[in-house]
Amino acid sequence: MNRLVTLILPAAIALALAAPLPAWGGQAGPAPMTCTAVSFPVTLEPGAGSVVTGQECSRGDAAGRPLIVAEPGGTYGSQYWAWPADPARYSFAWGATLAGFRVLALDRPGTPPRDTPYPPAADVSITTDAAALHQVLVALGAPARSVILAGHSIGALVAITEAATWHDPAVAGLLVTAALHPDSPAGVAQLTADAIPVQDDPVLSGDGMPAGYLTTAPGTRGQLFYQAGDSDPAIVAQDEATKTAVSEAELAGIPAAENPALSRQVTVPVLIEVGQDDLINCGPGLPCGTAGQVLAREEGDYAAPPAVFVLPGAGHDLTTAANGLAATAAAVAWALAVIASLSQTRQARTSAPASRLNGRARGLVTSYRTRAPARRRSPDPRMPCPTTTPRSTRNGGRPVRRPTSSGPRCRTKSASSMPGAGRHTKRTMPAAAAWKSESRPASRAPSKH
């Protein structure tokens, strides 16, 4: 996705959130979301077997639907992407499944609680996490270019490492949240000061975790991961009660994983999302106030300039911010555009899996055209542009191909306004679903994690 998408994405989301939610397939409402526990055997190091757990969420028949595989941040598990409280507002999985995706929210190896023994902390690093994620993608056996890989904070570094190292054919795009180049030194210092061994924490001390795992000190997550004006105290309290751990080896691997030489090996489209007031990624000399500022920081760190979405007033956590629905909407809009752009023929776009996605998207997505300002398209695609009317004195009197200034608009051939998005992307740029109209309560009430 190019700079144009970066600039128009916020407007697209605003349009989507202002639109009413239509009926779901002619019914009174959407099918309910269901989440099923899953597990995948993986190898962290030669001879060191482990298990990656998680939950797969979908609506109705999930067969053939595009998939979002989401990796959580440090001290978080799969619930970050499938938040259980008020899911219509705080669950990324809720919004993505409304748009027709399946969501596989994973736990990183070593995430408590577990039914299997914890791996030694030294075996759990960003590199081994990425290897485990790759093994999960292989086990899924997804079709080519049908998976959006997502990660938050340390989980984003894991996703970047996986995408840059293995280039899995199934991966169509990469969603990076709360992971910029570089970190804020002040934010890292605050996180380091608030990190404690899990054995000293009242929530995790009884889980039998080995030495080398850390978590946040009690009562610190609100100031580390949220902004007071953009958070619900009840959500922050739930975050404290359900926190998990991060290994010392994962934290030690952050500098290498943040090396731009690694992220430049990512060859799929990238969307970066960050909170405007993220303690860990933003600060003096590291502006996050606008998408343009973030793009200026990041565009040289990827093979192609990424798309960018900044969540106003938010801290490090996006989906659980009070306005986190906008970040979810932006991510889903972008993911729909990526999947649609990879359709190579009209037959592929109307195949069974794509039809299910497009049917949901028609009801849940506000589409708008992207075109060069000088181009005009005809309501009747059969009407060609005149070839010889009018003559141009600036062209030596030779005929030029352009529409006349009056009468019906004619068809012109124009390249897609989103380079790399494929020949069909010029038709529409989807904006995310207005699932905010779903029923919900009336009142609203260390290093990278």
N, C-alpha and C positions, 0 to 999 in steps of 0.2 A: 504494500500500500504506500502511496506517496504523500507528499506534503498536502495535496488537495484534500485527501481523506482526513488528514490531521486537522485541517481547518474547518471542514464541514461537519465532522462527526458530532460536535456538541449541538449544532442546530438540528441535526437529524434526531438526536435523542430528545430534544425539547419537543419536537413535533410528535414523536411517538408517545411521550408521557402525557401529552395534552389530548390524545385521542381516546375515545371510549373503547372498551374491550368488547369485541363482537362475540357472537355465539360461537361455540366450539363444535365445528362440524355439523351445524344445524341443531345442536342440542342446547339446553339451557345454559351450560357452562362447560369448562374444560374437564377432561377426565382427571380423576385424582392422581396425585403423584405418589408413587410407591418406591421405597428404597429397600434393597435387599443386600444383606451382608455377603461379601465375597472375600476370597483369599487366594493368593498366588504363591506357590513355592518359588524361592529365588536363591541365588548364590551370591553372597557378598564378597567373599574372598575364596580362593581355591580351597575346597573342602569345608567351607563355612556356610552351611545352609541356613536359611531363615524363611520367614513368611511375610509377605506384604498383605495387609488387610485393607478393607475399605467398604464402601457402600455404592451400589449402582442404582441410580434413580431414573425413573422414566414414567411416562403416562401411557396406559394402554399397551398395545402390542409394540415392543421395542425393536423387533427384528428389522434390520436394514437401515435403521436411522443413524444419522451422523452422530459421532461420539465426542464428548469433551472429557479428556482425562486430566484430572486436576490434582496437583501436588500441594500439600499444605506447607505453611511456614514452620520454623522452629517453635517448639512449645505448643504447637497446634496439631490436631489430628484431622481426620476427614470431616469432622463437624464444621470446620471453618467454611467449607464449600456447600454444606447442607445443614445450615444452622437450624436447630430444632424449634426455637422459640419464634413465633410470629413469622413463619417462613415466607409468607407473601411479601414481607418487607425485607427480611434479612438473609434469605437463603438464595444463593446463586443458583443452586440446582433447581429451585422452584421456577425461577424465571427462564432458565435455559430449557427446561423440559416443556414449558408453555410454548416455546418457539419450535418444538419438534425435535430437540436434541435428546440423546441419552447423556447422563453425566456419571462418570466413574470417579468418585472422590476417594482418594487413597490416603492411607496412613504411611508415613515414612517408616522404614525398618527401625525397630526399637521404640516405637510409639506406645506408651501405656494407655489403658491396661491391655494385657495380652493373655491369651490362653496358652501360648507357647513360651519357652524360655527366652529371656532377653538376650540379644547378641552382645558380646563384649563391646563396650563403647568405642574402643579403638577400631572395630570393624565397621562402624557406622560413620561414614564420611560423605561429603558431597559427591565424590567420585563413585563410591559404592552405592549410594542412593540412586545416582544416574544409571548405573549398571542394572540395578534392580528394576528401575522404571522401564528400561529397555526390554528387560525380560518380560515384564507385564505386557508391553505393547506387542511383543512377538507372540505371547500366549493368546492374546485377544484375536489375532489373525484377521484384523480389520482390513477391508479393501483399501487400495491405494488412494491416498489423499482424501480420507474420510474422517480423520481424527484431528481435533484441535487440542494441542497440548498446552496446559495452563499450569502456572505455578505462582505461589505467593511468597515473597521475601526469600528465605533460604530455599523454599520450594521452587521459586522462579530460577534460582541459580542451578538447582538440580535439573530443571526442565531445559535451560539453556545448554548445560553440559551434555545432556542426552541428545538434544537436537543437533548440536555442533559436532558430536562425536560419531553418532551412528546414522544420521540422515535416514531414519526409517521411512520407507515408501508410504506408510499409512498416514504420516503426519502432514497435514495441509497448512497449518499455521501455528503460531506460538503466541500465547497470551502471557505477558510478563507483568505482574502487579507488585508494586512496592519493592523494586530492585533496580536502582539506578547506578551509574558509574560516576563518581565513587560514593561511598558512604559519607555522612556527616560525622566528623571526629567528635563533636560534642554529643551527638546522639549515641554513638558507639560507646563513649565513656559512660554515659548514663546507664545504658544497658548492662555494661560490664559491672558497674557498681551494684546493680539490682539483681545480678545472677547469683544463685545459691545452689549447692549440691542437692539433688532430690532427696537425699537422706535427711536433710534439715527442713524439709517442707512438710507441713501438716497434711496437704492433699496427697502427696505422692510417696511419702516415706514408708507406707505400708505395702507398696507394690513389689518390693523385693528387687529393685533395679540395681545392677552392679555399679561400682564406682565409675566416674567419668561422664555421668549424665547430669545435666544442669536444668534448672527451671527458673522462673522469676520469683522474687521474694513476695510474700503475701502482701496484697494491697497496692502493688506497683503497676499492674497492667493498664489501669486507666490512664495514668500519665505517660506510659511508654507507648501505647498503641492507639490511643484515642485522643480526641480534642473535646474539651468540656462542653463546648457549644454545639457539638455534632455527635453526641452519644447519648444513649439511654442508660441511666444507672443500673437498671435491671439487667440489661445485656452485659454490661461490664461485670456485674456480680456473677452472672452465669459463666462468663469467660474465666473469671478467677476460679470458679468451682470445677471447671472442666479442663483446665490447662494440662498440658503434657510436658514433655521434656525435649531437650536437644543435646547432642553429644558434644564433648569438647573437640572431637575430631572434625565434626561438621563446622564448628565455629572456626577452627584453625584453617579450614580449607576455603574460607570466604575470599581472601585476597586472590588466590589463583583462579577461582571461579568468576571473579569480577574482572579479570584481565580482558580487555577488549579484543585481544588476539583470538580469544575463544569465541566470543559472541559474533565476531565477524565470520565465523565458519557456519553460522546459521543461514540457510538458504531459502527458508520459507517466509511468508509474510509475518510481520511481528506487530502486535499492538502492545504498547506500554501504558499502564494505568498507575497513577500515583495520587496520593492525597496531597492537597495543597500545603498542608502543614505537617507533613510526615517528619517526625523527629529524627528518624534514622537516615533518610535520604535527602533531606532539604535543610537549608540553613544559610549562614553567611557565605557568599560565593557559590552557593549551590541552589539557585532559584528554582522553585516549582510553582510559581504563581500562575503561569499560563502554559498552554500546550506548546506555544512557540519557544518559551524558555527551556522547557524540558527537551523538546526536539533539538534545540541548539546544543544541549549537553550530550544527547544520545545518538544523533544521526551518524556520526563518524564511528560509532562503536558496533554497527551492524553492517552486513553486506549491502543492504539497501536501507534507506531512511524508514524508520518505523512510523506507524500511526501512533498518536498520543492522545490520551484522555486524562485530564486533571479533574479530580473530584473536589469541588470547592469546600474549604473549611475542614476537610477530613484529615485525620492522622494517618498512622501506618496501616491500620486495618481498614479495608474498604467495604466489604460486604456487610459488616456489622456496624458500620457508621449509620447515623440517623438518616442520612441521604444516600446510603449505599446502593439503593435501588437504581440510581442513575448510572453508577459504575457497572452494575450488572447489565443494564440496558445497553450501555455502550459496547460492552464485550459481546453480547449476543448479536447486536447489529453487525459488528465487524465479523464475527464468526459466520453469520449467514452470508455476508458478502463474499467471504473467502471460499466457502463451500460452493456457492452459486457460480463463482468465477471459474471454477475448475471443471465445469461441465463443458465437454468438448463438442457435443452435438446436441441438437434438439431432442433426439431420441433419448440421450443420456439424461437430459433435464426432465423428461417426462416418464422415466423409468419408475418402478414401484417405490424404491426408497426415496427418490427425489420428489415424487408426487406427494408422498406423505408430508415431507418437509414443506413443500411449496403450499400445500393446502393449509397447513397451520400458519405459515408465514403470511398468506393472504389475509387471514383473519387477525393476526397479531402484529403485523408489521406495517408501518406507514412508509410507502415507497415514494421516492421523488427522483426526478431525472437529473443526471449530471451531464452537462454538455458545455462546450465552449460557447462563450457569450455570442459570438458572431454566427453560430449555427442555428438553424431552425429546422424542426422536423415536422413532417406532415402527419395529420391524423389518419390520412390514407396512405399507407406505405407503398401502394402501387403507383403513386403519382411521382414521376421523376422530375428532377429540376430541369428547367429549360437550358438548352445548350448554347444558344446564341443570343439570348435576350437578357439585358441590353448589351450594347457594345461599350467597351471601356477605352477611353482615350489614353488612360495610363498604361494600357497594354498594347500600344501601337495600333489600335483599331481592331485587334484580333478578338474573336469571340471568347468570352470567358464563361465558365460554368458557375453560376450562382443563382439564388432565387430572385424572382422579381420582387419589387417593393409592395405590390398589391396582389390581391387574389389569394387563393388557398395556399397554405404553406406546402412546400414540396420537400421531397426526401433528399437529404444530403448524406454523403458518406463521411463519417468522422471517426477518428480513432477513439478508443476508450479513454476517458479522462482519468482512469486509474491504471497506469502502466503496470504490467505484470498481472493484472487481474483477469486477463483472458478476453476473448472477443465478445462475450455476452454481457460483460459487466457494464458496458455503456448504457444498457437499457435502464437500469435502476440501481440505486444504492440503498439497500434496505435499512430502515431505522427500527429500533427495537420495539418490542411489544408493550402495549399500555396495560400491563397486568396490574397496575396500581389500583384499578377499579375493582379487583377482587375483594371479597369481604375480609375485613381485619378490624381490630379494635379501633374505636373512634379516636381515642386519645393517643398521642405520640409521646408519648412520654418525653548468654545474650548475644550481641551483634544482631543481624537480621533474624527475626523470629520466624 
